[in-house]
Amino acid sequence: MITYEKPYKEQAHIHSLNGAMDEISVLGEDMKNNQKIYIVEYKGVKCTAIFNCYTFSFYADDKYGRLN
């Protein structure tokens, strides 16, 4: 896993908010089945996220992608 020296803030579509946008902290990235996934934190919950290069948006899964 690649971790960043300093987490950075981004806007993301949040699963528990039914796709509404909110701020996340991007902590690092990893590869899963040839797809880059991001490790993010949203309101104290570490979870996975993907970046969609067509919409230029992060999608954070704080329901089923929880890591803690």
VEXZATI-547845 format. One record per residue (C-alpha): y negated, z, x negated. Coordinates in Angstrom, 3 decimals, always signed. Example, Ala and Ser with C-alpha at 12.3 -4.5 7.8 and 13.67 -1.06 7.14 Angstrom:
2
+----------+----------+----------+
!       py !       pz !       px !
+----------+----------+----------+
!   +4.500 !   +7.800 !  -12.300 !
!   +1.060 !   +7.140 !  -13.670 !
+----------+----------+----------+
***
This chain:
68
+----------+----------+----------+
!       py !       pz !       px !
+----------+----------+----------+
!   +0.000 !   +0.000 !   +0.000 !
!   -3.500 !   -0.804 !   -1.180 !
!   -6.001 !   +1.982 !   -0.601 !
!   -9.718 !   +1.627 !   -0.920 !
!  -11.834 !   +3.867 !   -3.164 !
!  -14.043 !   +4.644 !   -0.221 !
!  -13.038 !   +4.053 !   +3.413 !
!  -15.344 !   +1.713 !   +5.247 !
!  -16.421 !   +1.671 !   +8.885 !
!  -15.793 !   -1.237 !  +11.247 !
!  -15.868 !   -1.887 !  +14.974 !
!  -12.440 !   -2.430 !  +16.549 !
!  -10.758 !   -3.002 !  +19.873 !
!   -8.953 !   +0.296 !  +20.609 !
!   -5.621 !   +0.274 !  +22.465 !
!   -6.175 !   +3.620 !  +24.285 !
!   -9.559 !   +2.345 !  +25.505 !
!   -7.948 !   -0.782 !  +27.014 !
!   -9.541 !   -2.986 !  +24.378 !
!  -13.034 !   -1.497 !  +24.454 !
!  -14.800 !   -1.370 !  +21.095 !
!  -15.363 !   +1.759 !  +19.004 !
!  -15.769 !   +2.627 !  +15.332 !
!  -12.786 !   +3.049 !  +12.976 !
!  -12.462 !   +3.909 !   +9.298 !
!  -10.350 !   +1.437 !   +7.313 !
!   -8.335 !   +3.417 !   +4.748 !
!   -6.024 !   +0.780 !   +3.262 !
!   -3.775 !   -2.195 !   +3.857 !
!   -0.091 !   -3.025 !   +3.635 !
!   +2.275 !   -5.911 !   +4.413 !
!   +4.821 !   -5.812 !   +7.242 !
!   +6.989 !   -8.856 !   +7.992 !
!   +4.575 !  -11.216 !   +6.216 !
!   +1.594 !   -9.879 !   +8.176 !
!   -1.154 !   -7.787 !   +6.685 !
!   -1.624 !   -4.514 !   +8.539 !
!   -4.412 !   -2.042 !   +8.025 !
!   -4.177 !   +1.734 !   +7.921 !
!   -7.124 !   +3.071 !   +9.886 !
!   -8.382 !   +6.336 !  +11.273 !
!   -9.741 !   +6.648 !  +14.785 !
!  -10.975 !  +10.047 !  +16.008 !
!   -8.779 !  +11.910 !  +13.518 !
!   -5.645 !   +9.833 !  +14.219 !
!   -4.223 !   +7.628 !  +11.477 !
!   -2.791 !   +4.457 !  +12.960 !
!   -2.166 !   +0.799 !  +12.264 !
!   -4.463 !   -2.095 !  +13.006 !
!   -4.489 !   -5.846 !  +12.585 !
!   -7.358 !   -8.202 !  +11.893 !
!   -7.588 !  -11.366 !  +13.977 !
!   -9.209 !  -14.071 !  +11.868 !
!   -9.966 !  -16.225 !  +14.941 !
!  -12.008 !  -13.551 !  +16.734 !
!  -13.070 !  -11.764 !  +13.514 !
!  -12.055 !   -8.453 !  +15.120 !
!   -9.856 !   -5.492 !  +14.273 !
!   -7.343 !   -4.299 !  +16.878 !
!   -6.320 !   -0.660 !  +16.387 !
!   -3.140 !   +0.648 !  +18.022 !
!   -3.700 !   +4.373 !  +18.477 !
!   -0.947 !   +4.623 !  +21.118 !
!   +2.179 !   +3.144 !  +19.524 !
!   +0.982 !   +2.629 !  +15.949 !
!   +0.328 !   +6.307 !  +15.153 !
!   +1.178 !   +7.381 !  +11.626 !
!   +0.717 !  +11.168 !  +11.905 !
+----------+----------+----------+
***
